[in-house]
Structures are given as structure tokens and as C-alpha cells.
Amino acid sequence: MSIKDLFHGAIVSVQEGTLLKDVAELMDARCVGFVVVTSQNATMNPIGVITDRDIVVSGIAKGLDMQTTKVEAVMTSQLVTAHPDAEISEVIALMEGKNVRRILLVDSSGCACGVVSSDDLIKLLGSELSKIADLCSGQIGTSRRHHANDFTRMA
């Protein structure tokens, strides 16, 4: 299964130059903790990402003014990305190797097209494990190993 089967919804993004106050308000309004930062040329080519943690740890804790500080001051510009056709195991390995909880998905032209979080992966894997558990419980007590004509029984 590729990662594109897992992500959903629109990407929340802001353009460079956006104030931290406005990013925080957008995160609150959209119930997200991860926003893609794009250049002002109106494409979805990402130049960075910002998390709610970035705002708190790199912004507020360091005394930056939320009313005047722009997103570039605290965003992460070294992006960790994957292609939508990447296998889930590849994305998990990438998250582990880069120590991140979210991966930005970018298409062949470099445009952001989705975000996958560790929560998304946990939900998927939990669902798959539940299916396996249901399969196993459905088979308990249905074995007919000892039929009357079962010649493998011990005498």
C-alpha cells in the first residue's frame, strides 16, 4: 500500500511573510498543528513548514513578538518529504530516521499535495491489527481437526 492511500484533506498553508500571530490563529481555526509555508508566487511549492511547537519553542519562549515576527523566523526550511507513491514502510523509516512526526508529500513537480502524520499511521496500523484480531477470533472454536474419519488421531 502506498502512502497516497492514507492521506486526506487539504493542506493548510501560508505564504512567506505571514505573521506568527496569523499562523497561530489559522492553526486554531483549522485545528491543525502543522502548516506549509510557500513562496509568494502562489504555487504550492513549499519553502518550509511550521508547527505549533515551533511557534512556542522558537518564538514565544525566545521572546519574539507574535504581532511583528514573520513565519520565516521560526519555520523549518529543511523539509522532510516523500512522494505520494512511497510505500508506508518507507515513510515510517523516514520518520524514524529524521525523528519527525509528520511528512510532507510532494509530487514530481515539487508541489505539496498532502501531509501524513504518525497519528495517521497509528490509526491505519491499529485498524489493520484489529482486522487480524477479528479474523483470529472468528476462527476460535471452528477447528474440525478430529473428525470421525481422521486417520491421524492417536489410537
N, C-alpha and C positions, 0 to 999 in steps of 0.2 A: 504494500500500500504506500502510495506517495503522500507527501505532506499536504499536497493540494486538496486531498480528500478530507482534511481536518480543519483547515482554517475557514473562517466565515466572517461576514460583516465587512463594513467599510473601514478603511484605515482612517484614523484621526490624525490630522496633520496641521502644521502651522508653517508659515514662511519665515525665513530668517528675518531678524529684526523685530520679531514679536516679543513683547514684554513678558517677563516671568509671571506677573500678575495675571495676564490674559491667558497664559498657558495653564496656570493653576485653575482658573475659572472654567476653562474648556474641559480640563480633566474632570472636574467636579460635575459639570453639566452632562458629560458623556459617560461618566462612571468608568473611566479608564485611568491607568497609571503609566501609560506609555504613549508618547506622541512622536510622530515622524516629523522631522524638520526638513523642509525643501527650500530650494533657492527661490528667488522672487520671479523666476521666469515662467511660473505657473505650470511646470511639469511635476510629475511625481518622482523625479529623480532625487533621492534622499541625500542630504549633506550631513545629517546627524539624526540622533534620537535623544529624547529627554524623558526621564522618568520622574515620578513623584518623589522618589528618593533623591534624584539629582537636585531637585528644587530645594529640598530640605537640607541635605548634607553639604552640597556645594554652593548653595545660595544662601538660605536663611541662616544656617549655622555659622557661615563666614561673614555675616553682617551685610550681605548685598541687599540693596534696596529693590524690592519686588516691583515698585512703581516705575523704576527707571532702567533696571537691568534687562538686557536683551537675552534671548534664549541662547545665543552663541556663547555666552559667558559660562554656562554650566552644562551645555549639551555634550553628549558623547559623539565625537566625529569619527572615531574608528569603529565603523559599523561591522557587526557580525551578521552576515546574510546567508541565505540559502536560496536555491532555485525551487520553484513550486513542484518540480518533478523529483526532488530529492526524496529518498526513502526516509521513513520515520526514524529508523535506526541511525542514519547519517545525521539527522537533525539532533537526536539525543546525544550522540557522540560530540557534535559541535558545541552544544550547550555545556556539556561536561568539560570539554577541553578549554573552552573560553570562559567558563564559570559565569554564564549568563542564564537568565530565566526566560528570556524572550528572544526570538529570532525574527528578523525582518526578512520577508520573502520578496525577492526582486526577480523580475522577468529578464529575458535575454537582452532587452534594451536598457536595463538598469533601473527601470521604474518599479517603485514599491507597489506590491499587489496583495500583500497580506502580512499578518503577524501571527506567529504561533508561540504560545506560552507553555511553560512547564505545566501549568494548570490544565491546558487543553490536552496535553499528552497524558497526564494522570487520569483525566476523565475518560479518554479513549481506552487506555490500558485497563482501567478499572472495569469498564464496560465489557471488554474482551474477556477479562478474568471471570466476570460474572456469568458470561455465556458458557465458559468452560465448566464452571461450578454447576450451572443448571444442567448441562449435559451429563456430568458425573452423577448428580443426584437423581436424574431421571433414569439412570441405569442401575441404581442400587436396588437390589431385590428382584431384578428381572433376569438374572442369570439362570440358565437351564442346563447347567453343566452335568447334572446327574439324572439323565433320562433312564427309563427302564431298559432301553437297548444300548446304553452307554457301555461299551466293552472296555473302556479304560478304567472303570471303577475297580477298586480293590475288592477282592472276594472275602 
